[in-house]
């Protein structure tokens, strides 16, 4: 991961830390837990991101 990531949390998130953050990059999208920001992240290819969102929305 050589690119600098700008992490964002949904404006619908509560302040209780029960959400995830995403960072959209050129080649991938990072996903991490707001309760453990240094605990690692899931890296998804940018081309696969729309399909992942569709599956999660079901």
PDB file of N, CA, C and O in Angstrom:
ATOM      1  N   UNK A   1       0.835  -1.175   0.000  1.00  0.00           N
ATOM      2  CA  UNK A   1       0.000   0.000   0.000  1.00  0.00           C
ATOM      3  C   UNK A   1       0.882   1.241   0.000  1.00  0.00           C
ATOM      4  O   UNK A   1       1.249   1.738   1.065  1.00  0.00           O
ATOM      5  N   UNK A   2       1.219   1.735  -1.153  1.00  0.00           N
ATOM      6  CA  UNK A   2       2.091   2.886  -1.228  1.00  0.00           C
ATOM      7  C   UNK A   2       1.327   4.206  -1.273  1.00  0.00           C
ATOM      8  O   UNK A   2       1.904   5.261  -1.008  1.00  0.00           O
ATOM      9  N   UNK A   3       0.054   4.162  -1.600  1.00  0.00           N
ATOM     10  CA  UNK A   3      -0.712   5.398  -1.684  1.00  0.00           C
ATOM     11  C   UNK A   3      -1.215   5.837  -0.311  1.00  0.00           C
ATOM     12  O   UNK A   3      -1.517   5.006   0.545  1.00  0.00           O
ATOM     13  N   UNK A   4      -1.301   7.142  -0.112  1.00  0.00           N
ATOM     14  CA  UNK A   4      -1.845   7.684   1.119  1.00  0.00           C
ATOM     15  C   UNK A   4      -3.357   7.578   1.070  1.00  0.00           C
ATOM     16  O   UNK A   4      -3.981   7.926   0.067  1.00  0.00           O
ATOM     17  N   UNK A   5      -3.938   7.101   2.147  1.00  0.00           N
ATOM     18  CA  UNK A   5      -5.386   6.896   2.169  1.00  0.00           C
ATOM     19  C   UNK A   5      -6.076   7.972   2.988  1.00  0.00           C
ATOM     20  O   UNK A   5      -5.579   8.400   4.030  1.00  0.00           O
ATOM     21  N   UNK A   6      -7.220   8.397   2.500  1.00  0.00           N
ATOM     22  CA  UNK A   6      -8.073   9.337   3.222  1.00  0.00           C
ATOM     23  C   UNK A   6      -9.300   8.565   3.697  1.00  0.00           C
ATOM     24  O   UNK A   6     -10.198   8.260   2.911  1.00  0.00           O
ATOM     25  N   UNK A   7      -9.327   8.256   4.981  1.00  0.00           N
ATOM     26  CA  UNK A   7     -10.390   7.436   5.547  1.00  0.00           C
ATOM     27  C   UNK A   7     -11.630   8.272   5.797  1.00  0.00           C
ATOM     28  O   UNK A   7     -11.547   9.412   6.254  1.00  0.00           O
ATOM     29  N   UNK A   8     -12.791   7.683   5.489  1.00  0.00           N
ATOM     30  CA  UNK A   8     -14.079   8.362   5.690  1.00  0.00           C
ATOM     31  C   UNK A   8     -15.047   7.419   6.399  1.00  0.00           C
ATOM     32  O   UNK A   8     -15.003   6.200   6.234  1.00  0.00           O
ATOM     33  N   UNK A   9     -15.916   8.027   7.186  1.00  0.00           N
ATOM     34  CA  UNK A   9     -16.988   7.304   7.865  1.00  0.00           C
ATOM     35  C   UNK A   9     -18.302   7.899   7.383  1.00  0.00           C
ATOM     36  O   UNK A   9     -18.392   9.105   7.151  1.00  0.00           O
ATOM     37  N   UNK A  10     -19.296   7.082   7.237  1.00  0.00           N
ATOM     38  CA  UNK A  10     -20.595   7.559   6.792  1.00  0.00           C
ATOM     39  C   UNK A  10     -21.167   8.601   7.747  1.00  0.00           C
ATOM     40  O   UNK A  10     -20.966   8.520   8.958  1.00  0.00           O
ATOM     41  N   UNK A  11     -21.867   9.562   7.205  1.00  0.00           N
ATOM     42  CA  UNK A  11     -22.519  10.574   8.041  1.00  0.00           C
ATOM     43  C   UNK A  11     -23.686   9.965   8.822  1.00  0.00           C
ATOM     44  O   UNK A  11     -24.196  10.587   9.754  1.00  0.00           O
ATOM     45  N   UNK A  12     -24.109   8.766   8.455  1.00  0.00           N
ATOM     46  CA  UNK A  12     -25.173   8.063   9.171  1.00  0.00           C
ATOM     47  C   UNK A  12     -24.644   7.267  10.362  1.00  0.00           C
ATOM     48  O   UNK A  12     -25.426   6.686  11.114  1.00  0.00           O
ATOM     49  N   UNK A  13     -23.321   7.237  10.538  1.00  0.00           N
ATOM     50  CA  UNK A  13     -22.720   6.478  11.631  1.00  0.00           C
ATOM     51  C   UNK A  13     -23.012   7.135  12.972  1.00  0.00           C
ATOM     52  O   UNK A  13     -23.131   8.355  13.081  1.00  0.00           O
ATOM     53  N   UNK A  14     -23.123   6.289  13.987  1.00  0.00           N
ATOM     54  CA  UNK A  14     -23.312   6.813  15.338  1.00  0.00           C
ATOM     55  C   UNK A  14     -21.948   7.102  15.949  1.00  0.00           C
ATOM     56  O   UNK A  14     -20.919   6.716  15.393  1.00  0.00           O
ATOM     57  N   UNK A  15     -21.939   7.767  17.069  1.00  0.00           N
ATOM     58  CA  UNK A  15     -20.680   8.091  17.744  1.00  0.00           C
ATOM     59  C   UNK A  15     -20.244   6.963  18.675  1.00  0.00           C
ATOM     60  O   UNK A  15     -19.300   7.131  19.446  1.00  0.00           O
ATOM     61  N   UNK A  16     -20.913   5.828  18.614  1.00  0.00           N
ATOM     62  CA  UNK A  16     -20.612   4.701  19.496  1.00  0.00           C
ATOM     63  C   UNK A  16     -19.533   3.776  18.938  1.00  0.00           C
ATOM     64  O   UNK A  16     -19.203   2.774  19.571  1.00  0.00           O
ATOM     65  N   UNK A  17     -18.981   4.088  17.776  1.00  0.00           N
ATOM     66  CA  UNK A  17     -17.898   3.292  17.209  1.00  0.00           C
ATOM     67  C   UNK A  17     -18.321   1.971  16.625  1.00  0.00           C
ATOM     68  O   UNK A  17     -17.507   1.052  16.534  1.00  0.00           O
ATOM     69  N   UNK A  18     -19.562   1.846  16.230  1.00  0.00           N
ATOM     70  CA  UNK A  18     -20.047   0.593  15.656  1.00  0.00           C
ATOM     71  C   UNK A  18     -20.185   0.728  14.146  1.00  0.00           C
ATOM     72  O   UNK A  18     -21.255   0.496  13.584  1.00  0.00           O
ATOM     73  N   UNK A  19     -19.102   1.102  13.509  1.00  0.00           N
ATOM     74  CA  UNK A  19     -19.148   1.294  12.060  1.00  0.00           C
ATOM     75  C   UNK A  19     -17.779   1.002  11.459  1.00  0.00           C
ATOM     76  O   UNK A  19     -16.826   0.682  12.170  1.00  0.00           O
ATOM     77  N   UNK A  20     -17.703   1.116  10.170  1.00  0.00           N
ATOM     78  CA  UNK A  20     -16.452   0.931   9.460  1.00  0.00           C
ATOM     79  C   UNK A  20     -16.097   2.218   8.734  1.00  0.00           C
ATOM     80  O   UNK A  20     -16.945   3.082   8.509  1.00  0.00           O
ATOM     81  N   UNK A  21     -14.842   2.325   8.378  1.00  0.00           N
ATOM     82  CA  UNK A  21     -14.365   3.439   7.566  1.00  0.00           C
ATOM     83  C   UNK A  21     -13.894   2.877   6.238  1.00  0.00           C
ATOM     84  O   UNK A  21     -13.461   1.727   6.161  1.00  0.00           O
ATOM     85  N   UNK A  22     -13.978   3.679   5.203  1.00  0.00           N
ATOM     86  CA  UNK A  22     -13.463   3.274   3.901  1.00  0.00           C
ATOM     87  C   UNK A  22     -12.507   4.338   3.381  1.00  0.00           C
ATOM     88  O   UNK A  22     -12.634   5.523   3.689  1.00  0.00           O
ATOM     89  N   UNK A  23     -11.566   3.889   2.599  1.00  0.00           N
ATOM     90  CA  UNK A  23     -10.621   4.784   1.935  1.00  0.00           C
ATOM     91  C   UNK A  23     -10.521   4.340   0.485  1.00  0.00           C
ATOM     92  O   UNK A  23     -10.014   3.258   0.188  1.00  0.00           O
ATOM     93  N   UNK A  24     -11.005   5.177  -0.407  1.00  0.00           N
ATOM     94  CA  UNK A  24     -11.027   4.838  -1.827  1.00  0.00           C
ATOM     95  C   UNK A  24      -9.726   5.284  -2.474  1.00  0.00           C
ATOM     96  O   UNK A  24      -9.359   6.458  -2.423  1.00  0.00           O
ATOM     97  N   UNK A  25      -9.043   4.338  -3.077  1.00  0.00           N
ATOM     98  CA  UNK A  25      -7.809   4.636  -3.786  1.00  0.00           C
ATOM     99  C   UNK A  25      -7.978   4.366  -5.275  1.00  0.00           C
ATOM    100  O   UNK A  25      -9.064   4.013  -5.733  1.00  0.00           O
ATOM    101  N   UNK A  26      -6.912   4.533  -6.011  1.00  0.00           N
ATOM    102  CA  UNK A  26      -6.953   4.326  -7.459  1.00  0.00           C
ATOM    103  C   UNK A  26      -7.173   2.857  -7.800  1.00  0.00           C
ATOM    104  O   UNK A  26      -7.988   2.529  -8.662  1.00  0.00           O
ATOM    105  N   UNK A  27      -6.448   1.981  -7.125  1.00  0.00           N
ATOM    106  CA  UNK A  27      -6.522   0.556  -7.450  1.00  0.00           C
ATOM    107  C   UNK A  27      -7.309  -0.269  -6.441  1.00  0.00           C
ATOM    108  O   UNK A  27      -7.703  -1.397  -6.737  1.00  0.00           O
ATOM    109  N   UNK A  28      -7.542   0.283  -5.250  1.00  0.00           N
ATOM    110  CA  UNK A  28      -8.220  -0.510  -4.233  1.00  0.00           C
ATOM    111  C   UNK A  28      -9.005   0.370  -3.264  1.00  0.00           C
ATOM    112  O   UNK A  28      -8.842   1.589  -3.218  1.00  0.00           O
ATOM    113  N   UNK A  29      -9.859  -0.295  -2.494  1.00  0.00           N
ATOM    114  CA  UNK A  29     -10.644   0.360  -1.451  1.00  0.00           C
ATOM    115  C   UNK A  29     -10.307  -0.334  -0.143  1.00  0.00           C
ATOM    116  O   UNK A  29     -10.413  -1.555  -0.037  1.00  0.00           O
ATOM    117  N   UNK A  30      -9.904   0.438   0.845  1.00  0.00           N
ATOM    118  CA  UNK A  30      -9.597  -0.118   2.158  1.00  0.00           C
ATOM    119  C   UNK A  30     -10.820  -0.028   3.060  1.00  0.00           C
ATOM    120  O   UNK A  30     -11.587   0.933   2.990  1.00  0.00           O
ATOM    121  N   UNK A  31     -10.992  -1.032   3.905  1.00  0.00           N
ATOM    122  CA  UNK A  31     -12.101  -1.065   4.861  1.00  0.00           C
ATOM    123  C   UNK A  31     -11.495  -1.413   6.215  1.00  0.00           C
ATOM    124  O   UNK A  31     -10.704  -2.350   6.323  1.00  0.00           O
ATOM    125  N   UNK A  32     -11.871  -0.650   7.262  1.00  0.00           N
ATOM    126  CA  UNK A  32     -11.374  -0.952   8.597  1.00  0.00           C
ATOM    127  C   UNK A  32     -12.434  -0.636   9.647  1.00  0.00           C
ATOM    128  O   UNK A  32     -13.377   0.113   9.392  1.00  0.00           O
ATOM    129  N   UNK A  33     -12.266  -1.211  10.813  1.00  0.00           N
ATOM    130  CA  UNK A  33     -13.182  -1.046  11.934  1.00  0.00           C
ATOM    131  C   UNK A  33     -12.802   0.226  12.702  1.00  0.00           C
ATOM    132  O   UNK A  33     -11.629   0.436  13.010  1.00  0.00           O
ATOM    133  N   UNK A  34     -13.783   1.064  13.007  1.00  0.00           N
ATOM    134  CA  UNK A  34     -13.481   2.301  13.727  1.00  0.00           C
ATOM    135  C   UNK A  34     -13.073   2.043  15.175  1.00  0.00           C
ATOM    136  O   UNK A  34     -12.435   2.894  15.795  1.00  0.00           O
ATOM    137  N   UNK A  35     -13.430   0.881  15.721  1.00  0.00           N
ATOM    138  CA  UNK A  35     -13.042   0.568  17.098  1.00  0.00           C
ATOM    139  C   UNK A  35     -11.578   0.155  17.198  1.00  0.00           C
ATOM    140  O   UNK A  35     -10.990   0.214  18.278  1.00  0.00           O
ATOM    141  N   UNK A  36     -10.984  -0.262  16.079  1.00  0.00           N
ATOM    142  CA  UNK A  36      -9.595  -0.725  16.091  1.00  0.00           C
ATOM    143  C   UNK A  36      -8.909  -0.292  14.800  1.00  0.00           C
ATOM    144  O   UNK A  36      -8.609  -1.121  13.941  1.00  0.00           O
ATOM    145  N   UNK A  37      -8.670   0.979  14.671  1.00  0.00           N
ATOM    146  CA  UNK A  37      -8.114   1.535  13.432  1.00  0.00           C
ATOM    147  C   UNK A  37      -6.717   1.018  13.101  1.00  0.00           C
ATOM    148  O   UNK A  37      -6.304   1.042  11.942  1.00  0.00           O
ATOM    149  N   UNK A  38      -5.992   0.553  14.112  1.00  0.00           N
ATOM    150  CA  UNK A  38      -4.641   0.044  13.864  1.00  0.00           C
ATOM    151  C   UNK A  38      -4.617  -1.482  13.796  1.00  0.00           C
ATOM    152  O   UNK A  38      -3.546  -2.085  13.724  1.00  0.00           O
ATOM    153  N   UNK A  39      -5.780  -2.095  13.819  1.00  0.00           N
ATOM    154  CA  UNK A  39      -5.867  -3.550  13.829  1.00  0.00           C
ATOM    155  C   UNK A  39      -5.837  -4.200  12.462  1.00  0.00           C
ATOM    156  O   UNK A  39      -6.032  -5.410  12.349  1.00  0.00           O
ATOM    157  N   UNK A  40      -5.598  -3.431  11.437  1.00  0.00           N
ATOM    158  CA  UNK A  40      -5.549  -3.981  10.094  1.00  0.00           C
ATOM    159  C   UNK A  40      -6.732  -3.526   9.266  1.00  0.00           C
ATOM    160  O   UNK A  40      -7.669  -2.903   9.766  1.00  0.00           O
ATOM    161  N   UNK A  41      -6.663  -3.847   8.013  1.00  0.00           N
ATOM    162  CA  UNK A  41      -7.729  -3.440   7.096  1.00  0.00           C
ATOM    163  C   UNK A  41      -7.927  -4.492   6.021  1.00  0.00           C
ATOM    164  O   UNK A  41      -7.034  -5.282   5.715  1.00  0.00           O
ATOM    165  N   UNK A  42      -9.103  -4.476   5.469  1.00  0.00           N
ATOM    166  CA  UNK A  42      -9.441  -5.330   4.340  1.00  0.00           C
ATOM    167  C   UNK A  42      -9.237  -4.492   3.086  1.00  0.00           C
ATOM    168  O   UNK A  42      -9.727  -3.366   2.998  1.00  0.00           O
ATOM    169  N   UNK A  43      -8.527  -5.032   2.135  1.00  0.00           N
ATOM    170  CA  UNK A  43      -8.235  -4.314   0.899  1.00  0.00           C
ATOM    171  C   UNK A  43      -8.972  -4.995  -0.255  1.00  0.00           C
ATOM    172  O   UNK A  43      -8.746  -6.174  -0.527  1.00  0.00           O
ATOM    173  N   UNK A  44      -9.847  -4.259  -0.928  1.00  0.00           N
ATOM    174  CA  UNK A  44     -10.662  -4.792  -2.017  1.00  0.00           C
ATOM    175  C   UNK A  44     -10.263  -4.082  -3.316  1.00  0.00           C
ATOM    176  O   UNK A  44     -10.100  -2.862  -3.335  1.00  0.00           O
ATOM    177  N   UNK A  45     -10.110  -4.837  -4.382  1.00  0.00           N
ATOM    178  CA  UNK A  45      -9.803  -4.206  -5.664  1.00  0.00           C
ATOM    179  C   UNK A  45     -10.910  -3.211  -6.017  1.00  0.00           C
ATOM    180  O   UNK A  45     -12.089  -3.496  -5.807  1.00  0.00           O
ATOM    181  N   UNK A  46     -10.541  -2.060  -6.543  1.00  0.00           N
ATOM    182  CA  UNK A  46     -11.520  -1.023  -6.880  1.00  0.00           C
ATOM    183  C   UNK A  46     -12.566  -1.533  -7.864  1.00  0.00           C
ATOM    184  O   UNK A  46     -13.732  -1.147  -7.784  1.00  0.00           O
ATOM    185  N   UNK A  47     -12.163  -2.389  -8.781  1.00  0.00           N
ATOM    186  CA  UNK A  47     -13.106  -2.926  -9.765  1.00  0.00           C
ATOM    187  C   UNK A  47     -14.145  -3.835  -9.108  1.00  0.00           C
ATOM    188  O   UNK A  47     -15.242  -3.992  -9.646  1.00  0.00           O
ATOM    189  N   UNK A  48     -13.831  -4.433  -7.969  1.00  0.00           N
ATOM    190  CA  UNK A  48     -14.742  -5.338  -7.277  1.00  0.00           C
ATOM    191  C   UNK A  48     -15.622  -4.617  -6.252  1.00  0.00           C
ATOM    192  O   UNK A  48     -16.576  -5.208  -5.744  1.00  0.00           O
ATOM    193  N   UNK A  49     -15.325  -3.369  -5.943  1.00  0.00           N
ATOM    194  CA  UNK A  49     -16.052  -2.607  -4.924  1.00  0.00           C
ATOM    195  C   UNK A  49     -17.560  -2.499  -5.198  1.00  0.00           C
ATOM    196  O   UNK A  49     -18.346  -2.745  -4.283  1.00  0.00           O
ATOM    197  N   UNK A  50     -17.992  -2.149  -6.398  1.00  0.00           N
ATOM    198  CA  UNK A  50     -19.443  -2.068  -6.640  1.00  0.00           C
ATOM    199  C   UNK A  50     -20.170  -3.396  -6.409  1.00  0.00           C
ATOM    200  O   UNK A  50     -21.277  -3.411  -5.870  1.00  0.00           O
ATOM    201  N   UNK A  51     -19.561  -4.493  -6.810  1.00  0.00           N
ATOM    202  CA  UNK A  51     -20.183  -5.812  -6.605  1.00  0.00           C
ATOM    203  C   UNK A  51     -20.265  -6.148  -5.117  1.00  0.00           C
ATOM    204  O   UNK A  51     -21.252  -6.734  -4.672  1.00  0.00           O
ATOM    205  N   UNK A  52     -19.244  -5.787  -4.347  1.00  0.00           N
ATOM    206  CA  UNK A  52     -19.272  -6.025  -2.905  1.00  0.00           C
ATOM    207  C   UNK A  52     -20.403  -5.228  -2.258  1.00  0.00           C
ATOM    208  O   UNK A  52     -21.144  -5.764  -1.433  1.00  0.00           O
ATOM    209  N   UNK A  53     -20.539  -3.974  -2.620  1.00  0.00           N
ATOM    210  CA  UNK A  53     -21.618  -3.150  -2.060  1.00  0.00           C
ATOM    211  C   UNK A  53     -22.987  -3.717  -2.411  1.00  0.00           C
ATOM    212  O   UNK A  53     -23.901  -3.712  -1.586  1.00  0.00           O
ATOM    213  N   UNK A  54     -23.121  -4.202  -3.630  1.00  0.00           N
ATOM    214  CA  UNK A  54     -24.398  -4.790  -4.045  1.00  0.00           C
ATOM    215  C   UNK A  54     -24.724  -6.022  -3.199  1.00  0.00           C
ATOM    216  O   UNK A  54     -25.860  -6.189  -2.754  1.00  0.00           O
ATOM    217  N   UNK A  55     -23.739  -6.875  -2.979  1.00  0.00           N
ATOM    218  CA  UNK A  55     -23.957  -8.085  -2.191  1.00  0.00           C
ATOM    219  C   UNK A  55     -24.254  -7.752  -0.726  1.00  0.00           C
ATOM    220  O   UNK A  55     -25.091  -8.410  -0.108  1.00  0.00           O
ATOM    221  N   UNK A  56     -23.600  -6.767  -0.173  1.00  0.00           N
ATOM    222  CA  UNK A  56     -23.835  -6.385   1.216  1.00  0.00           C
ATOM    223  C   UNK A  56     -25.205  -5.752   1.404  1.00  0.00           C
ATOM    224  O   UNK A  56     -25.787  -5.833   2.486  1.00  0.00           O
ATOM    225  N   UNK A  57     -25.716  -5.128   0.364  1.00  0.00           N
ATOM    226  CA  UNK A  57     -27.012  -4.469   0.444  1.00  0.00           C
ATOM    227  C   UNK A  57     -28.188  -5.431   0.406  1.00  0.00           C
ATOM    228  O   UNK A  57     -29.325  -5.030   0.654  1.00  0.00           O
ATOM    229  N   UNK A  58     -27.933  -6.661   0.105  1.00  0.00           N
ATOM    230  CA  UNK A  58     -29.023  -7.650  -0.006  1.00  0.00           C
ATOM    231  C   UNK A  58     -29.405  -8.209   1.330  1.00  0.00           C
ATOM    232  O   UNK A  58     -30.301  -9.050   1.414  1.00  0.00           O
TER     233      UNK A  58
END
